[in-house]
């Protein structure tokens, strides 16, 4: 139930704006229980061009939620989304560019955010400090330390904070993970996450005009306020380090989370090494489009993650088994489990014969809403702690990669030979090299970068070596857009 003073605040605001209430009977049929106006959760969605548009669609059609704010640094995008929400729910939400106006409004109950990555942590922390419950898209953070600050804020302010890794609510994924962890394919000491997703060049690096409808200062937020260097303003920030994390931190967190979940890992790794490059074209991007990361955990298990942004075939654990491009493969002593989508997967024996299929979807937003009402973060399918751990693995791989040096294939083989791992790293390297050659990449002219193996304290969540990796666990923040340090959220 919403407190009466919060109800009155919104009612007064709506009346002043001349917005009339719409009877519940006229609302579009939607998920969620029937709720009166006084019981609806008032929602604000921040960052609405891409995934945030889906957030708006879900929240506007539910009977127990109402979108009262749309927030985006791009006014053209924001006003367009307000039009869509008004048509869906019968009331027009208020548009603001500055999210702090949302947090100052006591009428807002929940905040969902799908901003660019560099804004995720601060958006969530500010919202929780203001007493809001939060749904935050992956990656929940832009660097390792930010995720832990989000967990601290959620616990300190007793807020519900859901990570947008919707696989955690999908029946097919849940069944597959339970199958893996039950021992039905024997002992599992290796999981492989895959992000084989074609990504084209984003165009030449240069100096470009920011769209006039964008408040670039607010859009940049915690990042430095620097000239725009990519042709397309929206979305392609994913491939620039100041704002994005490459595909290992974009699509990757979904599969990274499934792999970690299936292995039963509840801390960070103790070692990680990464190699790859931005290969096949030269453009304004500076994140890897080809990347391999090898993680070792204290219990002796290994997680491998592969990113391929050029044309490629799917990967199979056995010629007769299903393969995946965007998915996860678990390798057991008695068989394999292959997750081929968020909602589907299958188990195979060592000869590639089908054992069982897993299918079924779910409703991640419904899970979030129910946890908001129960006030129990344990009810969440993807509590912020889970999101932090999985996304931090992506960030650690990037730390290694960013510190790398270009090497020949022979030198890469030499370094991989010395790894103590459940993986067959030379076979993986050979597959990567073959893939690149098929795409016309000459590794003698444009060699890969090979990063140092990082030593990580999984309990303290710090890098212990090499020393030059430590600063990359955080960033220099531009005031006033500063993520608080440890213990100060």
N, C-alpha and C positions, 0 to 999 in steps of 0.2 A: 504494500500500500504506500502511495506517495504521501509525504507529509503535507498537511493542509496549506502551510505557508508557501510551499513550492507550487501547489496547484493554483493558488490565488495569484502568484507572480505571473504565471503563464497566461491565466485567464485575462488578467488586466492587460497584458501585453497584446494579446490577440484582439481584445475588444478595441484597444487604442488603434490597432492597425486596420480595423474594420473587417476582420476575418470572422465569418460565422462558423459555428460548429456544424458538422455533418452528422446526421443520425447514424448510429452503428449499423442499422439495416442497410444503408446505402454503401457501406464499405465493401470493397472487393473481397470475395471469399478468399480466406488465407489460412495459413497454418497458425497454430496457437489458439488458446482458449478464448472464448468470448469474454471481453473485459469492458467495463464501463469507462468513461472518460477519466474518472478519478483513479483508476487502477492501471492505466496505460503507462508504460515506461516512456519517458520523453528522451528521444535520441538525437544526437548530433553526429554527423558523418563528416570527417575531415580528410580532404584529398579525394576528389570524386570523379576524376576523369576516367580512370581505368577500373580497377577492382572496386573502388569506392562506389561506382555506379551500381554494381551488384549489391553492395551493402544497402544502398538506398532502396533498391527494388524490394529486397527482402523485408526491410523494416517498414516500408510504406504499405505493404500489403498484409502485414500481420494485424490481427485484431487487438493484440495486447501491447503494441508499440506505436509510437507516433513520431515522425521525423519533425523536429522543431527547428533544427539548424542545418544548413549546408555551408561548409567552409572550404574555401579553395583560394589559392593565391591567384588563380586565373578567373577573373570575373565572368568572362564569356562562358566558360565551362560551368561555373557555379550557377549562374542564372538559368542556363539551359537545364541543369539538373533540378533546379527549383520548379521549373515548368513541369517536368516529368513527374516529380513527387506530387505536385498539386493535382495533376490529373489522376494520379493513383489513389491518393488518400483524401482528397477533397479540401485540404487546407494547404496553403502555401507556407513552406518553411521560411525562416529568415536566412538571408544570405549574408555572410561575413567573410572577409579575407583573413582577418587576424584571429587565430584560434583562441587567443587569450580572452576574447569577448565571450566565447562559449564557456570557458572555464569559470568566468566570473558570474555566470547565470545560475542561481541555485535551483532553477526549475529543471535543469538538465540532469537526467539520471545516468544515462549510458553514453559513452563516446566510442565510436568505431573509427579506425583510421587506416587509410590506404595511401598515405603520402609517399613521396620518394623515400628511399631507405634511410637517408641521413637524418630524417625528421622523426622516424618511428619512436625511438626511445624517449626523446624529450617530450613528444606529444603525449605519450602514455604516462610519463612521470608527472607532468603538469596536471593532467586530467585526474590522476589518482590523488595528488596533493589537494585537489579541489573537491574531492569526495565523489568522483565519478567512477563507475565501473567501466572497464575498457575491453574492447576487442581489437587486437592489433595484428595487421597482416605480417607475414614473413617477408624478409627476415626481421625479427623483432628488433634487431639492433644493427648498427653499422660497424661496430667493432666489439671485441670480446668483453670489455669492461661494462659497456652500456647495458647488456642483458642482465648482469648481476644487479645493477642499480635498479632495474625495473622490478626484479624479484623483491629486492629490499623495500621498494615503495609499496608494492602490493601487500606485503606482510605488515609493514608499519601502519599503513592507513586502512588495513582490513578491507581491501578492495578485491573484487573479482576481476581477473585479467586473463583473457583467453587468447591463445595464439591461433592465427589463421591457418594452421596445418590441418585442413579438414579431413585428411586421411584418418585421423584419430577417431573420427565419428562414423567412418564408413564400415559397414558390416563385412564387406569383402576383405578389407585390410585387417580388421580386428580378428577375423577367423584365421587368416594366414599367419599373423603374428602369434596367435595362441598355438597354432599347429607347430610352428618353429620352436617355440619355447617349451612345448610339452615333450620334446625329445623324439617326435615321430619321424624325423629324418636323421636321428642320431645326434652326436655331438656337433654343434655348430660353432666353429671358431673363425669363420670368415663370412663377411657380407660385402656385397658390391653394389653401390649406388650408381645409377646411370642417368646422365642427362645428355642424350644424343638428340640435340634440338638445333636445327639449321638456323643460323643467324647470319644475316647478310651485313655487308659493310654499312656503316652509318654515315659515310661520306667524308670528305676531306676535312682535316683540322684547319680552322681559320678563325676569323672574328666575325660573329653574326649578330644580328639585331634580335633583342629579346622582344617577343610579341607585346604590343602595347597594352593588351588587356591583363598582362601578368605583373604583379608586384614582385619584382625580382629580389628585392631585399628580404621580403618574407619567404619567398620560395627558397632562397639560399639558406636562411636560418643559421644553423650551427656551422655550416660550411663557409669557407672564405667567399667574400663578395668579389668575384673575378669575372672578366669578360666571358661571354658565351662562345664556346669553341666548337660546337657541333651544329650541323645544319638544321636538324629537327629538334625543337626545344623539348617536346614531351617524349616520354618513354626512353629515348636513347641515352638519358642520363644513367641508365643501368650499366652502361659500359664505360663509365668514367669514374675513377676511384674516389673523387671528391664526394660523390653522391651515391653511387651504386657499388655492387660487389661482384660483378660478373655473373655468369650463370650458376656458378657453384653457390652463390648467395642469392640467386633469384629463383629459378626453378629448383635448384639444388636442395634447399632446406626441406622440401617435402620428402624427397627420397632419402636424404641424410637422416631425417627424423625416423622414418620407417626402419632404416638399417640399424640405427642405434637402439631403437625400441626392440627390434627382434633379437639383437644380441644381448639385451638386458643390461646395457650400460647406463649407469645413473650418475656418472661424472664425466669430466673431460678426459681426453686421451692423455697418455704420458709422453708420447712421441708422435711427431708428424713430419712428413716431408712431401714437397709438391714440386712438380715440374710441368712445363708446357709453354704456351706462348700465344700471342695474338697473330695467327698465321693465316695465309691465304689471301690477304689484302692488307693495305695500309689505309688507316682511316683515323678519325678523331678519338677512337676508343683507346683505353690503356689498361683494360682488364683482359684476362685470358679468354680466348674462345676455344682453346684446346688445353685441357688440364687434367692431370692425374694427381691424386693425393692419397697417401698411405698412412693410416692411423693405427697406432698400437696402444692397447689399453692395459691397465695394471693386471687384469686377470688373464692376460695372454691372448686375448681375442684381437682380431684385425678387421678394420673397416677400410675398404678401398672405394674411392669415388672418382668417376671418370666423366669429364665434360668433353663433348665434341660438338663444335658449332658449324662444322662443314658437313657436306653430304656423307652419309654413312649407312651401313646396314645395322640391323638389330643384333644383339648379342645373345647367344644361347649357352647355357651351361652344358648342354649335351645336344648332339645333332637332332635327336628325336623330340627334345623338350621345347616348350614355348620359349620364345625370345622376347627381349624388351629393348626399347629405345629410351623411354623415360620410365624407370622402374627400379626394382631391387632384386638381386639374386642372393639367396642364402645357400651356402654350401655345407651340407652335413655329411657325416661319415656314412650315412645310409641313403642319402638322396638330396634333392634340391627343392627349394620353394622359389618360384618366380612370381613377383608382383608386376603385372603389366600395365596397371592403371591404378587410380585411386580406389576403385571399387572391385577389382578383379585380380585373381591370381590362381596359381595351381601348384600342386606338389607332384614331384616325379621321383622314381627310384633312380639308382645309379646307372641303370640301363636306359633311362629316358622314358620309361613307361609311366603313364598317368596314374597317380594315386588318388588325387582328390582335387576338385575345383572349388574356388572360393568366390562368391559374388555377393553383391548387395551394397546399397548406398546408405545414407544417413543424413542428418540435419545438424550441422555444426552450430549454426546460429540458434537453433532450438536448445541445444545443450547449453550454450552461453546464457540464454534468457532464463532457463530453469535454474542455473547456478546463481544468477543474480537474485532470483527470488528466494532461493534456499539459504543464501549467504554462506555457502560452504564451497571454498575453492577446490576441495577434494572432489566435488561433483563435476568439475570441468574435464572434458576429454583431453584438452591440451592446455593445462595450466602454464602460466608464463615461465615457470622453471623448466618445463620440457622444451618450450620454444627457445629459451636462452641456451640450454646445453647443445641443442642441435645446430642452432645458428652459429654458436661460438666455434663449432668444429669447422664450419665453412670459413669463418674469419681466420682461424689458425692456419688453414691451408693457404689462404691468400698472403698471410704474413710470410710464410716460407717462400712462396712464389715471388713476392715483391722484392725479397732480398736475394733472389737468384742471380746467377751469372750464366751467360750463354756458353753452351758446351756442345761438343760433337756427340753424335750418337754413341761412339765408342766410349767416351768419357762418362756419358749417362749410364751405360751398361756397367762400367767399372764401379760407379758409386752405388748402383742398385744391388750389385752382387754382394756387398757387405752388409745389407740390411738383414736383421733378424725378424722374420715375419712369417705368417701363415700364407701370405700371398706368394704367387710366382711372378715377381716383379719384372723379370726379363721377358716373360711371355707377354705381359701387358705392354711393356715398352715396344716389343716387336709389332704388336697389333696397332699401337699408336703410329709408329713409323710407317707401316703399310697403309694405314688410313690416310695419312698426310700425303704420301706419294700418289695415291689414287686421286687426290684432289690437286695434284700439280705443285705441291709444296717441295721445294728443294732445300733440305735441311743443311746443306753446306753453305748456301747463300743466306738463308734466314734460319739460323739454328734455334733450337729450343732453349729456354732458360731453366736451370736446375737450382732449386733453392736448398738451403741448409736444412738438416734435420733439427727440428726444434725439440728441446727438452721442456716438458710442461709439468708443473705441479698440479695434478688434477683436483686436489682439495682446495688449495689456495687460488686456483685458476690464474696462475701466473706462469710466464715463460721464464725458465731458469737459465737457459742458454740457447743461442748466442746472445750476448748483451745487446746488440743492436736491434734485436727483435722486440725487446721489452716496450719501447715507446709506441710500437705499432698496435699495441693492445688498446690504445685509446687514441684521441686526436686533440689538437688544439681547437677549442671552441671559440666562436665569434660572439662576443657579448652583444646582447643579453641572452643569447641562445645557448646556455651552458648546461650540460648534463652534470648534476652534482657529483662530487667524488664519493668514494666509499664512506658510509656512515653519516652522510649529510643529506640524504634524500628527505 
